[in-house]
């Protein structure tokens, strides 16, 4: 299992050209999202057909681009919106998305998530 530290998970809403690789995806992160691609956050991109996904993440030695293609079905990907360019997900939400669930329709119960402790 690959782990990439404690970076946040961001879905880039709408469709992305899947021909893009390291520099193209990093350019989207910088220009469209206003974020730093070297931040160790994970950035997820999806194509128009919603059957392919790419992930851009950087670590101390360089950049990773991971890809997933579905044999059948589609991802329940957030639609493009003028006001929203990215959506932050928790690990649980990402796991559901990758397993074929529509995350927006599922709501965690109030007892499911504890408030973070402040010290």
TAFENJO-V571211 format. One record per residue. N is the residue number from 1. SS is DSSP state (H for helix, E for strand, L for the rest). PHI is phi in radians with two decimals (999 if undefined). D_LAST is the distance of its C-alpha to the last C-alpha in Angstrom with 2 decimals. Layout:
n=N ss=SS phi=PHI d_last=D_LAST
n=N ss=SS phi=PHI d_last=D_LAST
//
This chain:
n=1 ss=L phi=999 d_last=32.11
n=2 ss=L phi=-1.51 d_last=30.88
n=3 ss=L phi=-2.21 d_last=27.21
n=4 ss=L phi=-2.15 d_last=26.05
n=5 ss=L phi=1.39 d_last=22.44
n=6 ss=L phi=-1.86 d_last=19.58
n=7 ss=L phi=-1.18 d_last=21.63
n=8 ss=L phi=-1.39 d_last=21.74
n=9 ss=E phi=-1.96 d_last=24.96
n=10 ss=E phi=-2.15 d_last=27.26
n=11 ss=E phi=-1.69 d_last=30.63
n=12 ss=E phi=-1.49 d_last=33.16
n=13 ss=L phi=-1.19 d_last=35.01
n=14 ss=L phi=1.38 d_last=38.78
n=15 ss=L phi=-1.65 d_last=41.16
n=16 ss=L phi=-2.18 d_last=41.06
n=17 ss=L phi=-1.19 d_last=44.12
n=18 ss=L phi=-1.31 d_last=43.66
n=19 ss=L phi=-1.34 d_last=45.97
n=20 ss=L phi=-1.23 d_last=43.14
n=21 ss=L phi=-2.22 d_last=41.51
n=22 ss=H phi=-0.89 d_last=39.12
n=23 ss=H phi=-1.19 d_last=40.08
n=24 ss=H phi=-1.13 d_last=40.88
n=25 ss=H phi=-1.19 d_last=37.62
n=26 ss=H phi=-1.09 d_last=35.64
n=27 ss=H phi=-1.11 d_last=37.73
n=28 ss=H phi=-1.10 d_last=36.74
n=29 ss=H phi=-1.06 d_last=33.04
n=30 ss=H phi=-1.21 d_last=33.59
n=31 ss=H phi=-1.39 d_last=36.20
n=32 ss=L phi=-1.50 d_last=35.53
n=33 ss=L phi=-1.63 d_last=31.76
n=34 ss=L phi=1.17 d_last=30.93
n=35 ss=L phi=-2.04 d_last=28.57
n=36 ss=L phi=-1.70 d_last=28.69
n=37 ss=L phi=-1.13 d_last=30.34
n=38 ss=L phi=-1.54 d_last=29.03
n=39 ss=L phi=-1.37 d_last=25.36
n=40 ss=L phi=1.30 d_last=25.19
n=41 ss=L phi=-1.31 d_last=24.85
n=42 ss=E phi=-1.75 d_last=27.55
n=43 ss=E phi=-2.03 d_last=30.15
n=44 ss=E phi=-1.87 d_last=32.51
n=45 ss=E phi=-2.20 d_last=36.00
n=46 ss=E phi=-2.37 d_last=38.73
n=47 ss=L phi=-1.47 d_last=42.47
n=48 ss=L phi=-1.10 d_last=44.56
n=49 ss=L phi=-1.34 d_last=45.82
n=50 ss=L phi=1.07 d_last=42.25
n=51 ss=L phi=-2.02 d_last=43.42
n=52 ss=E phi=-2.34 d_last=42.00
n=53 ss=E phi=-2.41 d_last=38.53
n=54 ss=E phi=-2.22 d_last=37.32
n=55 ss=E phi=-2.20 d_last=33.91
n=56 ss=E phi=-1.98 d_last=33.11
n=57 ss=E phi=-2.56 d_last=30.37
n=58 ss=E phi=-2.04 d_last=30.23
n=59 ss=E phi=-2.16 d_last=29.02
n=60 ss=L phi=-1.18 d_last=29.54
n=61 ss=L phi=-1.90 d_last=33.27
n=62 ss=E phi=2.75 d_last=34.30
n=63 ss=E phi=-1.97 d_last=34.36
n=64 ss=E phi=-2.02 d_last=34.88
n=65 ss=E phi=-2.18 d_last=36.77
n=66 ss=E phi=-1.92 d_last=36.89
n=67 ss=E phi=-2.29 d_last=39.31
n=68 ss=E phi=-2.38 d_last=39.97
n=69 ss=E phi=-2.14 d_last=43.21
n=70 ss=L phi=-1.43 d_last=43.76
n=71 ss=L phi=-1.27 d_last=47.14
n=72 ss=L phi=-2.66 d_last=47.25
n=73 ss=L phi=1.47 d_last=45.18
n=74 ss=L phi=-2.41 d_last=42.69
n=75 ss=L phi=-1.44 d_last=38.98
n=76 ss=L phi=-1.46 d_last=37.60
n=77 ss=L phi=-1.62 d_last=36.61
n=78 ss=L phi=-1.11 d_last=35.38
n=79 ss=L phi=-1.29 d_last=38.33
n=80 ss=L phi=-1.18 d_last=38.57
n=81 ss=L phi=-2.46 d_last=37.60
n=82 ss=L phi=-1.12 d_last=38.17
n=83 ss=L phi=-1.52 d_last=34.73
n=84 ss=L phi=-1.95 d_last=32.66
n=85 ss=L phi=-1.94 d_last=33.12
n=86 ss=E phi=-2.57 d_last=30.24
n=87 ss=E phi=-2.24 d_last=28.17
n=88 ss=E phi=-1.53 d_last=24.82
n=89 ss=E phi=-2.01 d_last=24.86
n=90 ss=L phi=-1.57 d_last=22.55
n=91 ss=H phi=-1.01 d_last=23.97
n=92 ss=H phi=-1.12 d_last=25.29
n=93 ss=H phi=-1.13 d_last=27.13
n=94 ss=H phi=-1.10 d_last=28.65
n=95 ss=H phi=-1.05 d_last=29.84
n=96 ss=H phi=-1.13 d_last=31.56
n=97 ss=H phi=-1.02 d_last=33.13
n=98 ss=H phi=-1.19 d_last=34.50
n=99 ss=L phi=-1.68 d_last=35.97
n=100 ss=L phi=1.72 d_last=37.83
n=101 ss=L phi=-1.62 d_last=35.83
n=102 ss=L phi=-1.52 d_last=35.53
n=103 ss=H phi=-1.16 d_last=31.78
n=104 ss=H phi=-1.12 d_last=32.23
n=105 ss=H phi=-1.41 d_last=34.08
n=106 ss=L phi=-1.67 d_last=31.46
n=107 ss=L phi=-2.18 d_last=28.53
n=108 ss=L phi=-1.22 d_last=25.63
n=109 ss=L phi=-1.21 d_last=25.52
n=110 ss=L phi=-1.07 d_last=22.73
n=111 ss=L phi=-1.39 d_last=21.62
n=112 ss=L phi=-1.16 d_last=21.73
n=113 ss=L phi=-2.06 d_last=18.42
n=114 ss=L phi=-1.44 d_last=15.14
n=115 ss=L phi=-1.19 d_last=12.57
n=116 ss=L phi=-1.18 d_last=9.75
n=117 ss=L phi=-1.34 d_last=6.47
n=118 ss=L phi=-1.97 d_last=3.75
n=119 ss=L phi=-2.16 d_last=0.00
//
